[in-house]
Amino acid sequence: MTDDPKHSWHDDTPFPRRWIGYIVLKVAIIVLAVLVALWWYGLV
């Protein structure tokens, strides 16, 4: 194993340039699901 200072974990992902976008999208979907659930039960 080489210690390359420019190599990080997100370089190993399928789409390294867009990994932040995927994380933001996942968080947004979770927040939307929670809001819909709260609305469904009348808590919002």
PDB file of N, H, CA, C and O in Angstrom:
ATOM      1  N   MET A   1       0.843  -1.182   0.000  1.00  0.00           N
ATOM      2  CA  MET A   1       0.000   0.000   0.000  1.00  0.00           C
ATOM      3  C   MET A   1       0.885   1.241   0.000  1.00  0.00           C
ATOM      4  O   MET A   1       1.820   1.342   0.794  1.00  0.00           O
ATOM      5  N   THR A   2       0.596   2.167  -0.872  1.00  0.00           N
ATOM      6  H   THR A   2      -0.164   2.085  -1.517  1.00  0.00           H
ATOM      7  CA  THR A   2       1.387   3.395  -0.938  1.00  0.00           C
ATOM      8  C   THR A   2       0.700   4.501  -0.175  1.00  0.00           C
ATOM      9  O   THR A   2      -0.528   4.542  -0.097  1.00  0.00           O
ATOM     10  N   ASP A   3       1.480   5.392   0.384  1.00  0.00           N
ATOM     11  H   ASP A   3       2.477   5.359   0.320  1.00  0.00           H
ATOM     12  CA  ASP A   3       0.934   6.529   1.115  1.00  0.00           C
ATOM     13  C   ASP A   3       0.928   7.742   0.199  1.00  0.00           C
ATOM     14  O   ASP A   3       1.807   8.600   0.279  1.00  0.00           O
ATOM     15  N   ASP A   4      -0.062   7.803  -0.661  1.00  0.00           N
ATOM     16  H   ASP A   4      -0.776   7.106  -0.726  1.00  0.00           H
ATOM     17  CA  ASP A   4      -0.186   8.915  -1.595  1.00  0.00           C
ATOM     18  C   ASP A   4      -0.959  10.031  -0.906  1.00  0.00           C
ATOM     19  O   ASP A   4      -2.134   9.838  -0.591  1.00  0.00           O
ATOM     20  N   PRO A   5      -0.353  11.195  -0.656  1.00  0.00           N
ATOM     21  CA  PRO A   5      -1.063  12.271   0.059  1.00  0.00           C
ATOM     22  C   PRO A   5      -2.230  12.855  -0.729  1.00  0.00           C
ATOM     23  O   PRO A   5      -3.115  13.476  -0.139  1.00  0.00           O
ATOM     24  N   LYS A   6      -2.253  12.672  -2.038  1.00  0.00           N
ATOM     25  H   LYS A   6      -1.534  12.168  -2.517  1.00  0.00           H
ATOM     26  CA  LYS A   6      -3.343  13.219  -2.849  1.00  0.00           C
ATOM     27  C   LYS A   6      -4.508  12.242  -2.985  1.00  0.00           C
ATOM     28  O   LYS A   6      -5.553  12.605  -3.525  1.00  0.00           O
ATOM     29  N   HIS A   7      -4.347  11.028  -2.512  1.00  0.00           N
ATOM     30  H   HIS A   7      -3.498  10.733  -2.073  1.00  0.00           H
ATOM     31  CA  HIS A   7      -5.392  10.005  -2.633  1.00  0.00           C
ATOM     32  C   HIS A   7      -6.272  10.032  -1.389  1.00  0.00           C
ATOM     33  O   HIS A   7      -5.767   9.943  -0.269  1.00  0.00           O
ATOM     34  N   SER A   8      -7.567  10.153  -1.575  1.00  0.00           N
ATOM     35  H   SER A   8      -7.977  10.225  -2.485  1.00  0.00           H
ATOM     36  CA  SER A   8      -8.485  10.142  -0.443  1.00  0.00           C
ATOM     37  C   SER A   8      -9.573   9.106  -0.695  1.00  0.00           C
ATOM     38  O   SER A   8      -9.655   8.526  -1.778  1.00  0.00           O
ATOM     39  N   TRP A   9     -10.400   8.883   0.307  1.00  0.00           N
ATOM     40  H   TRP A   9     -10.333   9.354   1.187  1.00  0.00           H
ATOM     41  CA  TRP A   9     -11.406   7.820   0.217  1.00  0.00           C
ATOM     42  C   TRP A   9     -12.397   8.058  -0.907  1.00  0.00           C
ATOM     43  O   TRP A   9     -12.865   7.098  -1.520  1.00  0.00           O
ATOM     44  N   HIS A  10     -12.732   9.308  -1.196  1.00  0.00           N
ATOM     45  H   HIS A  10     -12.352  10.088  -0.698  1.00  0.00           H
ATOM     46  CA  HIS A  10     -13.744   9.542  -2.229  1.00  0.00           C
ATOM     47  C   HIS A  10     -13.193   9.355  -3.631  1.00  0.00           C
ATOM     48  O   HIS A  10     -13.962   9.377  -4.592  1.00  0.00           O
ATOM     49  N   ASP A  11     -11.887   9.172  -3.782  1.00  0.00           N
ATOM     50  H   ASP A  11     -11.263   9.154  -3.001  1.00  0.00           H
ATOM     51  CA  ASP A  11     -11.331   8.843  -5.095  1.00  0.00           C
ATOM     52  C   ASP A  11     -11.676   7.408  -5.495  1.00  0.00           C
ATOM     53  O   ASP A  11     -11.586   7.055  -6.671  1.00  0.00           O
ATOM     54  N   ASP A  12     -12.066   6.588  -4.532  1.00  0.00           N
ATOM     55  H   ASP A  12     -12.139   6.876  -3.577  1.00  0.00           H
ATOM     56  CA  ASP A  12     -12.406   5.193  -4.808  1.00  0.00           C
ATOM     57  C   ASP A  12     -13.892   4.999  -5.108  1.00  0.00           C
ATOM     58  O   ASP A  12     -14.311   3.894  -5.453  1.00  0.00           O
ATOM     59  N   THR A  13     -14.679   6.044  -4.981  1.00  0.00           N
ATOM     60  H   THR A  13     -14.338   6.942  -4.700  1.00  0.00           H
ATOM     61  CA  THR A  13     -16.104   5.925  -5.258  1.00  0.00           C
ATOM     62  C   THR A  13     -16.330   5.878  -6.764  1.00  0.00           C
ATOM     63  O   THR A  13     -15.466   6.320  -7.523  1.00  0.00           O
ATOM     64  N   PRO A  14     -17.470   5.353  -7.218  1.00  0.00           N
ATOM     65  CA  PRO A  14     -17.721   5.256  -8.659  1.00  0.00           C
ATOM     66  C   PRO A  14     -17.697   6.614  -9.370  1.00  0.00           C
ATOM     67  O   PRO A  14     -17.264   6.705 -10.518  1.00  0.00           O
ATOM     68  N   PHE A  15     -18.156   7.654  -8.697  1.00  0.00           N
ATOM     69  H   PHE A  15     -18.508   7.580  -7.764  1.00  0.00           H
ATOM     70  CA  PHE A  15     -18.194   8.987  -9.294  1.00  0.00           C
ATOM     71  C   PHE A  15     -17.528   9.975  -8.340  1.00  0.00           C
ATOM     72  O   PHE A  15     -18.230  10.733  -7.669  1.00  0.00           O
ATOM     73  N   PRO A  16     -16.210   9.992  -8.257  1.00  0.00           N
ATOM     74  CA  PRO A  16     -15.527  10.793  -7.234  1.00  0.00           C
ATOM     75  C   PRO A  16     -15.783  12.289  -7.336  1.00  0.00           C
ATOM     76  O   PRO A  16     -15.734  12.985  -6.322  1.00  0.00           O
ATOM     77  N   ARG A  17     -16.051  12.797  -8.515  1.00  0.00           N
ATOM     78  H   ARG A  17     -16.091  12.232  -9.339  1.00  0.00           H
ATOM     79  CA  ARG A  17     -16.265  14.242  -8.658  1.00  0.00           C
ATOM     80  C   ARG A  17     -17.611  14.676  -8.097  1.00  0.00           C
ATOM     81  O   ARG A  17     -17.809  15.850  -7.787  1.00  0.00           O
ATOM     82  N   ARG A  18     -18.537  13.729  -7.967  1.00  0.00           N
ATOM     83  H   ARG A  18     -18.376  12.775  -8.220  1.00  0.00           H
ATOM     84  CA  ARG A  18     -19.899  14.105  -7.555  1.00  0.00           C
ATOM     85  C   ARG A  18     -20.295  13.523  -6.210  1.00  0.00           C
ATOM     86  O   ARG A  18     -21.486  13.474  -5.900  1.00  0.00           O
ATOM     87  N   TRP A  19     -19.337  13.078  -5.395  1.00  0.00           N
ATOM     88  H   TRP A  19     -18.370  13.118  -5.646  1.00  0.00           H
ATOM     89  CA  TRP A  19     -19.704  12.399  -4.150  1.00  0.00           C
ATOM     90  C   TRP A  19     -20.404  13.324  -3.178  1.00  0.00           C
ATOM     91  O   TRP A  19     -21.267  12.875  -2.424  1.00  0.00           O
ATOM     92  N   ILE A  20     -20.060  14.607  -3.171  1.00  0.00           N
ATOM     93  H   ILE A  20     -19.359  14.972  -3.783  1.00  0.00           H
ATOM     94  CA  ILE A  20     -20.746  15.540  -2.267  1.00  0.00           C
ATOM     95  C   ILE A  20     -22.209  15.690  -2.686  1.00  0.00           C
ATOM     96  O   ILE A  20     -23.099  15.755  -1.838  1.00  0.00           O
ATOM     97  N   GLY A  21     -22.447  15.742  -3.972  1.00  0.00           N
ATOM     98  H   GLY A  21     -21.724  15.689  -4.661  1.00  0.00           H
ATOM     99  CA  GLY A  21     -23.818  15.844  -4.475  1.00  0.00           C
ATOM    100  C   GLY A  21     -24.672  14.662  -4.068  1.00  0.00           C
ATOM    101  O   GLY A  21     -25.841  14.825  -3.719  1.00  0.00           O
ATOM    102  N   TYR A  22     -24.091  13.468  -4.113  1.00  0.00           N
ATOM    103  H   TYR A  22     -23.141  13.336  -4.397  1.00  0.00           H
ATOM    104  CA  TYR A  22     -24.836  12.284  -3.701  1.00  0.00           C
ATOM    105  C   TYR A  22     -25.174  12.334  -2.215  1.00  0.00           C
ATOM    106  O   TYR A  22     -26.273  11.944  -1.820  1.00  0.00           O
ATOM    107  N   ILE A  23     -24.255  12.804  -1.398  1.00  0.00           N
ATOM    108  H   ILE A  23     -23.362  13.120  -1.719  1.00  0.00           H
ATOM    109  CA  ILE A  23     -24.517  12.908   0.042  1.00  0.00           C
ATOM    110  C   ILE A  23     -25.620  13.925   0.302  1.00  0.00           C
ATOM    111  O   ILE A  23     -26.519  13.673   1.105  1.00  0.00           O
ATOM    112  N   VAL A  24     -25.560  15.073  -0.372  1.00  0.00           N
ATOM    113  H   VAL A  24     -24.830  15.278  -1.024  1.00  0.00           H
ATOM    114  CA  VAL A  24     -26.592  16.107  -0.212  1.00  0.00           C
ATOM    115  C   VAL A  24     -27.943  15.575  -0.654  1.00  0.00           C
ATOM    116  O   VAL A  24     -28.952  15.819   0.008  1.00  0.00           O
ATOM    117  N   LEU A  25     -27.975  14.850  -1.765  1.00  0.00           N
ATOM    118  H   LEU A  25     -27.156  14.651  -2.303  1.00  0.00           H
ATOM    119  CA  LEU A  25     -29.226  14.290  -2.262  1.00  0.00           C
ATOM    120  C   LEU A  25     -29.817  13.289  -1.266  1.00  0.00           C
ATOM    121  O   LEU A  25     -31.024  13.295  -1.024  1.00  0.00           O
ATOM    122  N   LYS A  26     -28.981  12.440  -0.695  1.00  0.00           N
ATOM    123  H   LYS A  26     -28.001  12.435  -0.892  1.00  0.00           H
ATOM    124  CA  LYS A  26     -29.479  11.472   0.283  1.00  0.00           C
ATOM    125  C   LYS A  26     -30.038  12.160   1.518  1.00  0.00           C
ATOM    126  O   LYS A  26     -31.091  11.769   2.022  1.00  0.00           O
ATOM    127  N   VAL A  27     -29.346  13.176   2.009  1.00  0.00           N
ATOM    128  H   VAL A  27     -28.491  13.494   1.599  1.00  0.00           H
ATOM    129  CA  VAL A  27     -29.831  13.913   3.183  1.00  0.00           C
ATOM    130  C   VAL A  27     -31.154  14.605   2.867  1.00  0.00           C
ATOM    131  O   VAL A  27     -32.068  14.604   3.691  1.00  0.00           O
ATOM    132  N   ALA A  28     -31.260  15.194   1.678  1.00  0.00           N
ATOM    133  H   ALA A  28     -30.518  15.194   1.008  1.00  0.00           H
ATOM    134  CA  ALA A  28     -32.498  15.876   1.286  1.00  0.00           C
ATOM    135  C   ALA A  28     -33.665  14.898   1.211  1.00  0.00           C
ATOM    136  O   ALA A  28     -34.775  15.227   1.630  1.00  0.00           O
ATOM    137  N   ILE A  29     -33.428  13.710   0.686  1.00  0.00           N
ATOM    138  H   ILE A  29     -32.527  13.443   0.346  1.00  0.00           H
ATOM    139  CA  ILE A  29     -34.496  12.710   0.596  1.00  0.00           C
ATOM    140  C   ILE A  29     -34.939  12.270   1.984  1.00  0.00           C
ATOM    141  O   ILE A  29     -36.133  12.091   2.224  1.00  0.00           O
ATOM    142  N   ILE A  30     -33.998  12.093   2.897  1.00  0.00           N
ATOM    143  H   ILE A  30     -33.027  12.238   2.702  1.00  0.00           H
ATOM    144  CA  ILE A  30     -34.345  11.694   4.265  1.00  0.00           C
ATOM    145  C   ILE A  30     -35.150  12.786   4.958  1.00  0.00           C
ATOM    146  O   ILE A  30     -36.144  12.499   5.625  1.00  0.00           O
ATOM    147  N   VAL A  31     -34.720  14.047   4.801  1.00  0.00           N
ATOM    148  H   VAL A  31     -33.912  14.280   4.259  1.00  0.00           H
ATOM    149  CA  VAL A  31     -35.446  15.168   5.405  1.00  0.00           C
ATOM    150  C   VAL A  31     -36.852  15.257   4.824  1.00  0.00           C
ATOM    151  O   VAL A  31     -37.813  15.469   5.563  1.00  0.00           O
ATOM    152  N   LEU A  32     -36.981  15.100   3.518  1.00  0.00           N
ATOM    153  H   LEU A  32     -36.200  14.928   2.918  1.00  0.00           H
ATOM    154  CA  LEU A  32     -38.293  15.143   2.879  1.00  0.00           C
ATOM    155  C   LEU A  32     -39.190  14.022   3.397  1.00  0.00           C
ATOM    156  O   LEU A  32     -40.374  14.244   3.648  1.00  0.00           O
ATOM    157  N   ALA A  33     -38.640  12.829   3.557  1.00  0.00           N
ATOM    158  H   ALA A  33     -37.678  12.649   3.353  1.00  0.00           H
ATOM    159  CA  ALA A  33     -39.421  11.698   4.063  1.00  0.00           C
ATOM    160  C   ALA A  33     -39.896  11.963   5.493  1.00  0.00           C
ATOM    161  O   ALA A  33     -41.033  11.641   5.837  1.00  0.00           O
ATOM    162  N   VAL A  34     -39.039  12.543   6.319  1.00  0.00           N
ATOM    163  H   VAL A  34     -38.116  12.805   6.039  1.00  0.00           H
ATOM    164  CA  VAL A  34     -39.421  12.864   7.695  1.00  0.00           C
ATOM    165  C   VAL A  34     -40.524  13.919   7.702  1.00  0.00           C
ATOM    166  O   VAL A  34     -41.494  13.796   8.450  1.00  0.00           O
ATOM    167  N   LEU A  35     -40.386  14.948   6.879  1.00  0.00           N
ATOM    168  H   LEU A  35     -39.598  15.048   6.271  1.00  0.00           H
ATOM    169  CA  LEU A  35     -41.410  15.992   6.823  1.00  0.00           C
ATOM    170  C   LEU A  35     -42.756  15.443   6.343  1.00  0.00           C
ATOM    171  O   LEU A  35     -43.802  15.808   6.879  1.00  0.00           O
ATOM    172  N   VAL A  36     -42.730  14.580   5.347  1.00  0.00           N
ATOM    173  H   VAL A  36     -41.880  14.284   4.912  1.00  0.00           H
ATOM    174  CA  VAL A  36     -43.977  13.977   4.861  1.00  0.00           C
ATOM    175  C   VAL A  36     -44.606  13.117   5.953  1.00  0.00           C
ATOM    176  O   VAL A  36     -45.823  13.140   6.137  1.00  0.00           O
ATOM    177  N   ALA A  37     -43.790  12.363   6.673  1.00  0.00           N
ATOM    178  H   ALA A  37     -42.802  12.344   6.523  1.00  0.00           H
ATOM    179  CA  ALA A  37     -44.327  11.530   7.755  1.00  0.00           C
ATOM    180  C   ALA A  37     -44.943  12.393   8.849  1.00  0.00           C
ATOM    181  O   ALA A  37     -46.021  12.080   9.355  1.00  0.00           O
ATOM    182  N   LEU A  38     -44.267  13.477   9.214  1.00  0.00           N
ATOM    183  H   LEU A  38     -43.392  13.731   8.803  1.00  0.00           H
ATOM    184  CA  LEU A  38     -44.818  14.373  10.235  1.00  0.00           C
ATOM    185  C   LEU A  38     -46.114  15.020   9.753  1.00  0.00           C
ATOM    186  O   LEU A  38     -47.064  15.157  10.524  1.00  0.00           O
ATOM    187  N   TRP A  39     -46.156  15.414   8.498  1.00  0.00           N
ATOM    188  H   TRP A  39     -45.384  15.304   7.872  1.00  0.00           H
ATOM    189  CA  TRP A  39     -47.372  16.011   7.943  1.00  0.00           C
ATOM    190  C   TRP A  39     -48.500  14.991   7.922  1.00  0.00           C
ATOM    191  O   TRP A  39     -49.649  15.312   8.225  1.00  0.00           O
ATOM    192  N   TRP A  40     -48.159  13.759   7.562  1.00  0.00           N
ATOM    193  H   TRP A  40     -47.226  13.498   7.316  1.00  0.00           H
ATOM    194  CA  TRP A  40     -49.172  12.681   7.474  1.00  0.00           C
ATOM    195  C   TRP A  40     -49.819  12.455   8.836  1.00  0.00           C
ATOM    196  O   TRP A  40     -51.024  12.220   8.918  1.00  0.00           O
ATOM    197  N   TYR A  41     -49.030  12.523   9.901  1.00  0.00           N
ATOM    198  H   TYR A  41     -48.050  12.713   9.834  1.00  0.00           H
ATOM    199  CA  TYR A  41     -49.561  12.305  11.235  1.00  0.00           C
ATOM    200  C   TYR A  41     -50.062  13.587  11.891  1.00  0.00           C
ATOM    201  O   TYR A  41     -50.465  13.562  13.054  1.00  0.00           O
ATOM    202  N   GLY A  42     -50.046  14.710  11.167  1.00  0.00           N
ATOM    203  H   GLY A  42     -49.719  14.730  10.222  1.00  0.00           H
ATOM    204  CA  GLY A  42     -50.598  15.947  11.664  1.00  0.00           C
ATOM    205  C   GLY A  42     -49.735  16.652  12.690  1.00  0.00           C
ATOM    206  O   GLY A  42     -50.249  17.427  13.497  1.00  0.00           O
ATOM    207  N   LEU A  43     -48.451  16.405  12.680  1.00  0.00           N
ATOM    208  H   LEU A  43     -48.034  15.775  12.024  1.00  0.00           H
ATOM    209  CA  LEU A  43     -47.561  17.035  13.645  1.00  0.00           C
ATOM    210  C   LEU A  43     -46.886  18.288  13.104  1.00  0.00           C
ATOM    211  O   LEU A  43     -46.160  18.967  13.830  1.00  0.00           O
ATOM    212  N   VAL A  44     -47.120  18.593  11.844  1.00  0.00           N
ATOM    213  H   VAL A  44     -47.710  18.040  11.254  1.00  0.00           H
ATOM    214  CA  VAL A  44     -46.541  19.809  11.239  1.00  0.00           C
ATOM    215  C   VAL A  44     -47.666  20.698  10.805  1.00  0.00           C
ATOM    216  O   VAL A  44     -47.426  21.780  10.269  1.00  0.00           O
TER     217      VAL A  44
END
